[in-house]
């Protein structure tokens, strides 16, 4: 009998999926993806769920309760956006310890309401549970999408280019700073990183524009780290990839904080919690990237190319290449405290 820590989060998901095969013909995507996708007549319904747990995703004092509410919903919206769907309705479950007070719950809902207004989500129910352990919040979110607009992980093809929105590594930089407990040394750049960690950008408008203008062959949001989430696309699509080290958009302040370009690059590749969009498009669409960037006001960067199956992920830098492992966050192998 193996321990869960030996197989990890994704090994456990694979085990559950193998023992519970999907038999419903209306299910387009089931266990193993960030979102389930279900046929509902002429449209597709998208379902996702995610949670934030104190001491696993954040330590006390790292975030206000309003920030927790915002982020709890935003990370679910990010999953739905990456499929091309529009988020619609949310169920909120609170796991509350005995020492929680009503003001904290009010603040959580302040953050939730702010995120709802920005994303078009309505909270329609949920549950409240007493718990002896740390505080946690879980959200289940639905979305809808026209059938011809849905984007899966499995569509990347050899010769496609790999593209990412925004910048990477800032959330991991924030965690490193918060873990160090040196707030008196906080610079403006680090403060921006902390804000990105507490309130990640919602790339909903960007997802809609990417679909309308670029016809992406695959897409995913970066929650566990660029390498880990790219690997999900490669595995589902049966392809490999080469990334350009010099093209990776490292966030402001990341290099300054770590004091070393290589360490900053490592942070951008595997740090996680960036919630940017990672997608692939045919190479013929590269000329349209600048137009998407102009329309959305968000940086859009080509970072690599899709290669043949079995080649894994390689990093190209100054004429040399090295093979990379799918490093990133795994709930049973890594936490933040």
C-alpha positions as CSV (number, residue, x, y, z in Angstrom):
1,X,0.0,0.0,0.0
2,X,1.6,3.3,-1.1
3,X,1.3,6.6,0.7
4,X,-0.3,9.5,-1.1
5,X,2.9,11.5,-0.7
6,X,4.7,8.9,-2.8
7,X,2.4,9.2,-5.8
8,X,1.5,12.9,-5.4
9,X,-1.6,14.9,-6.2
10,X,-1.7,14.0,-9.9
11,X,-0.9,10.4,-9.4
12,X,-3.8,10.2,-7.0
13,X,-6.1,11.9,-9.6
14,X,-5.0,9.3,-12.2
15,X,-5.8,6.5,-9.8
16,X,-9.3,7.9,-9.2
17,X,-9.9,8.4,-12.9
18,X,-8.8,4.9,-13.7
19,X,-11.2,3.4,-11.2
20,X,-14.2,5.6,-12.1
21,X,-14.5,5.5,-15.9
22,X,-17.0,8.0,-17.5
23,X,-20.0,6.3,-19.1
24,X,-22.3,9.3,-19.6
25,X,-22.3,10.2,-23.3
26,X,-23.0,13.9,-22.4
27,X,-19.7,14.2,-20.6
28,X,-17.1,15.8,-22.9
29,X,-14.4,16.1,-20.3
30,X,-14.5,14.4,-16.9
31,X,-12.1,13.6,-14.0
32,X,-8.5,14.8,-14.5
33,X,-9.0,18.2,-16.0
34,X,-9.3,21.6,-14.3
35,X,-12.9,21.7,-15.5
36,X,-15.6,19.1,-16.3
37,X,-17.4,19.9,-19.6
38,X,-21.0,18.6,-20.1
39,X,-23.3,18.8,-23.1
40,X,-26.5,20.7,-22.3
41,X,-28.5,20.8,-25.6
42,X,-27.0,23.4,-27.9
43,X,-24.5,24.6,-25.3
44,X,-21.7,23.2,-23.1
45,X,-21.8,23.6,-19.3
46,X,-18.4,23.9,-17.6
47,X,-17.9,23.0,-13.9
48,X,-14.9,23.5,-11.7
49,X,-14.1,23.5,-8.0
50,X,-11.2,24.8,-6.0
51,X,-10.4,25.7,-2.4
52,X,-8.1,27.8,-0.3
53,X,-6.9,26.3,3.0
54,X,-5.0,28.2,5.7
55,X,-1.5,26.9,6.3
56,X,-1.6,25.2,2.9
57,X,-2.2,28.1,0.5
58,X,-1.4,30.9,2.9
59,X,-0.3,31.6,6.5
60,X,-2.2,33.8,9.0
61,X,-1.4,37.4,8.3
62,X,-0.5,36.9,4.7
63,X,-3.9,37.9,3.4
64,X,-6.9,39.8,4.6
65,X,-10.2,37.9,4.7
66,X,-11.4,40.1,1.8
67,X,-8.3,39.0,-0.2
68,X,-9.1,35.4,0.6
69,X,-12.7,35.8,-0.7
70,X,-11.4,37.5,-3.9
71,X,-8.8,34.9,-4.6
72,X,-11.0,31.9,-3.8
73,X,-13.4,32.9,-6.6
74,X,-10.8,34.3,-8.9
75,X,-8.9,31.0,-9.2
76,X,-12.1,29.2,-10.2
77,X,-12.9,32.0,-12.7
78,X,-9.5,31.5,-14.2
79,X,-10.1,27.7,-14.8
80,X,-13.4,28.5,-16.5
81,X,-11.9,31.3,-18.6
82,X,-9.2,28.9,-19.9
83,X,-11.8,26.7,-21.5
84,X,-13.4,29.6,-23.4
85,X,-16.5,29.6,-21.2
86,X,-18.2,32.5,-19.4
87,X,-18.5,32.0,-15.6
88,X,-22.0,32.2,-14.3
89,X,-23.0,30.7,-10.9
90,X,-21.0,29.9,-7.7
91,X,-21.6,27.8,-4.6
92,X,-19.5,28.8,-1.6
93,X,-18.6,26.5,1.2
94,X,-17.0,27.8,4.4
95,X,-15.1,25.6,6.8
96,X,-15.0,27.6,10.0
97,X,-13.1,27.0,13.3
98,X,-14.7,27.9,16.6
99,X,-12.7,31.1,17.0
100,X,-14.0,32.7,13.7
101,X,-16.1,35.8,14.1
102,X,-18.9,37.3,12.0
103,X,-16.8,40.2,10.8
104,X,-14.3,37.8,9.2
105,X,-17.2,36.2,7.3
106,X,-18.4,39.7,6.2
107,X,-15.0,40.5,4.9
108,X,-14.8,37.2,3.0
109,X,-18.0,38.1,1.2
110,X,-16.8,41.6,0.5
111,X,-14.0,40.1,-1.5
112,X,-16.3,37.6,-3.1
113,X,-18.7,40.4,-4.2
114,X,-15.9,42.4,-5.7
115,X,-14.8,39.5,-7.8
116,X,-18.4,38.7,-8.7
117,X,-18.9,42.2,-10.1
118,X,-15.8,42.0,-12.2
119,X,-16.4,38.5,-13.6
120,X,-20.2,38.4,-13.9
121,X,-20.6,35.6,-11.4
122,X,-23.6,35.2,-9.1
123,X,-23.4,33.4,-5.8
124,X,-26.4,31.1,-5.5
125,X,-25.8,29.0,-2.4
126,X,-23.3,26.9,-0.6
127,X,-22.7,25.4,2.8
128,X,-21.2,26.3,6.2
129,X,-19.4,23.7,8.2
130,X,-17.8,23.8,11.7
131,X,-14.2,22.4,11.6
132,X,-11.6,21.6,14.2
133,X,-8.7,22.3,11.8
134,X,-7.7,25.5,10.0
135,X,-10.1,27.8,8.1
136,X,-10.9,26.9,4.5
137,X,-13.1,28.1,1.7
138,X,-14.3,26.0,-1.2
139,X,-16.0,27.2,-4.3
140,X,-17.8,25.3,-7.1
141,X,-18.3,27.4,-10.2
142,X,-20.4,26.8,-13.4
143,X,-20.0,28.4,-16.8
144,X,-21.5,28.2,-20.3
145,X,-20.0,28.1,-23.7
146,X,-21.0,27.7,-27.3
147,X,-19.8,24.3,-28.6
148,X,-17.5,25.8,-31.3
149,X,-15.8,28.0,-28.8
150,X,-14.6,25.4,-26.2
151,X,-10.9,25.0,-25.9
152,X,-9.4,21.8,-24.5
153,X,-5.9,20.8,-23.4
154,X,-5.7,18.2,-26.0
155,X,-5.5,20.2,-29.2
156,X,-1.8,21.3,-29.4
157,X,-0.1,20.1,-32.6
158,X,3.5,19.9,-33.8
159,X,4.5,23.3,-35.2
160,X,2.1,25.3,-33.0
161,X,3.7,28.1,-31.0
162,X,3.4,28.4,-27.2
163,X,2.2,31.7,-25.9
164,X,1.6,33.1,-22.4
165,X,-0.2,36.2,-21.1
166,X,1.2,38.6,-18.6
167,X,4.3,37.8,-16.5
168,X,5.5,35.0,-14.3
169,X,7.1,34.4,-11.0
170,X,5.6,37.2,-9.0
171,X,3.4,35.0,-6.7
172,X,6.3,32.7,-5.9
173,X,8.4,35.8,-5.1
174,X,5.7,37.1,-2.8
175,X,5.6,33.7,-1.0
176,X,9.4,33.8,-0.5
177,X,9.2,37.3,0.9
178,X,6.3,36.5,3.2
179,X,7.9,33.3,4.5
180,X,11.1,35.3,5.2
181,X,9.1,37.7,7.4
182,X,11.1,40.8,6.3
183,X,8.3,43.3,5.7
184,X,10.6,46.2,6.6
185,X,12.7,45.4,3.6
186,X,9.7,45.4,1.2
187,X,10.3,47.3,-2.0
188,X,7.7,48.7,-4.4
189,X,8.4,45.8,-6.8
190,X,7.9,43.2,-4.0
191,X,4.7,45.0,-2.9
192,X,3.4,44.5,-6.5
193,X,4.3,40.8,-6.3
194,X,2.4,40.4,-3.0
195,X,-0.6,42.1,-4.5
196,X,-0.5,39.6,-7.5
197,X,-0.3,36.8,-4.9
198,X,-3.2,38.1,-2.9
199,X,-5.4,39.2,-5.8
200,X,-4.4,37.4,-9.0
201,X,-5.5,39.1,-12.3
202,X,-8.7,37.7,-13.9
203,X,-7.8,37.0,-17.6
204,X,-11.4,36.6,-18.6
205,X,-11.4,39.4,-21.3
206,X,-8.1,38.1,-22.5
207,X,-9.4,34.6,-22.9
208,X,-12.4,35.8,-25.0
209,X,-10.1,37.9,-27.3
210,X,-7.6,35.0,-27.7
211,X,-10.5,32.7,-28.8
212,X,-12.0,35.3,-31.1
213,X,-8.7,36.4,-32.8
214,X,-6.3,33.5,-32.5
215,X,-8.3,30.3,-32.5
216,X,-6.1,28.6,-29.9
217,X,-5.6,24.8,-30.3
218,X,-5.2,24.4,-26.5
219,X,-5.3,26.5,-23.4
220,X,-4.9,26.2,-19.6
221,X,-4.3,28.6,-16.8
222,X,-1.1,28.6,-14.9
223,X,-1.9,27.6,-11.3
224,X,0.7,25.0,-10.5
225,X,3.6,26.5,-12.5
226,X,4.4,27.0,-16.2
227,X,6.3,23.7,-16.5
228,X,3.6,21.7,-14.7
229,X,0.7,23.2,-16.6
230,X,2.5,23.0,-19.9
231,X,3.1,19.3,-19.2
232,X,-0.7,18.8,-18.9
233,X,-1.2,20.2,-22.4
234,X,1.7,18.1,-23.8
235,X,0.4,14.9,-22.1
236,X,-3.1,15.4,-23.3
237,X,-2.1,16.4,-26.8
238,X,0.7,13.8,-27.3
239,X,3.4,16.3,-28.2
240,X,6.6,17.9,-26.8
241,X,7.8,21.5,-26.6
242,X,10.9,23.6,-26.7
243,X,10.8,26.8,-24.6
244,X,13.0,29.9,-25.2
245,X,14.6,30.9,-21.9
246,X,15.2,34.4,-23.0
247,X,11.5,34.9,-24.0
248,X,10.0,33.8,-20.7
249,X,8.3,37.0,-19.3
250,X,9.7,37.2,-15.8
251,X,7.7,39.5,-13.6
252,X,8.9,42.9,-12.3
253,X,10.9,42.6,-9.2
254,X,11.5,38.8,-9.4
255,X,15.1,39.1,-10.7
256,X,15.8,42.0,-8.3
257,X,14.5,40.0,-5.3
258,X,16.4,36.8,-6.1
259,X,19.5,38.7,-7.3
260,X,20.2,36.1,-10.0
261,X,18.7,35.7,-13.5
262,X,18.9,31.9,-13.4
263,X,17.1,31.7,-10.0
264,X,14.5,34.2,-11.2
265,X,13.9,32.1,-14.4
266,X,13.5,29.0,-12.2
267,X,10.9,30.9,-10.2
268,X,9.0,31.9,-13.4
269,X,9.1,28.3,-14.7
270,X,7.9,26.5,-11.7
271,X,6.6,29.0,-9.1
272,X,2.9,28.7,-9.7
273,X,-0.1,30.8,-8.7
274,X,0.4,33.2,-11.6
275,X,-3.0,32.4,-13.1
276,X,-1.9,33.6,-16.5
277,X,-3.2,31.9,-19.6
278,X,-0.9,29.4,-21.4
279,X,-2.0,28.5,-24.9
280,X,-1.0,27.2,-28.3
281,X,-1.9,28.5,-31.7
282,X,-0.8,27.7,-35.3
283,X,2.4,29.5,-36.2
284,X,0.5,31.5,-38.8
285,X,-1.3,33.4,-36.0
286,X,1.9,34.8,-34.5
287,X,1.4,38.1,-36.4
288,X,-1.8,38.7,-34.6
289,X,-0.3,38.6,-31.1
290,X,0.5,42.3,-31.1
291,X,-3.2,43.1,-32.0
292,X,-4.5,41.0,-29.1
293,X,-2.0,42.7,-26.7
294,X,-3.2,46.1,-28.0
295,X,-6.9,45.3,-27.5
296,X,-6.5,43.8,-24.1
297,X,-3.7,45.9,-22.6
298,X,-2.1,42.7,-21.4
299,X,1.3,41.4,-22.5
300,X,1.2,38.4,-24.8
301,X,4.5,36.6,-25.4
302,X,5.6,33.7,-27.6
303,X,7.7,31.5,-25.4
304,X,8.3,28.4,-27.5
305,X,7.1,25.9,-30.1
306,X,5.4,22.5,-30.0
307,X,7.5,19.6,-31.1
308,X,7.0,15.9,-31.8
309,X,5.7,13.4,-29.2
310,X,8.2,11.9,-26.8
311,X,10.5,14.9,-26.7
312,X,9.2,16.2,-23.4
313,X,10.0,19.8,-22.5
314,X,13.3,21.3,-23.4
315,X,14.7,24.7,-22.6
316,X,16.7,26.5,-25.2
317,X,19.2,29.2,-24.1
318,X,22.0,30.7,-26.2
319,X,22.4,27.8,-28.5
320,X,22.1,25.0,-26.0
321,X,19.2,22.9,-24.9
322,X,18.4,21.0,-21.7
323,X,15.5,18.7,-20.7
324,X,13.2,20.0,-18.0
325,X,11.0,18.1,-15.6
326,X,7.4,19.1,-15.1
327,X,8.1,20.9,-11.8
328,X,5.3,22.8,-10.0
329,X,3.0,22.8,-7.0
330,X,1.8,19.4,-5.7
331,X,-0.5,19.3,-2.7
332,X,1.0,16.2,-1.2
333,X,4.7,17.1,-1.8
334,X,4.8,20.9,-1.2
335,X,3.0,23.5,0.9
336,X,3.6,27.1,1.9
337,X,3.5,26.5,5.6
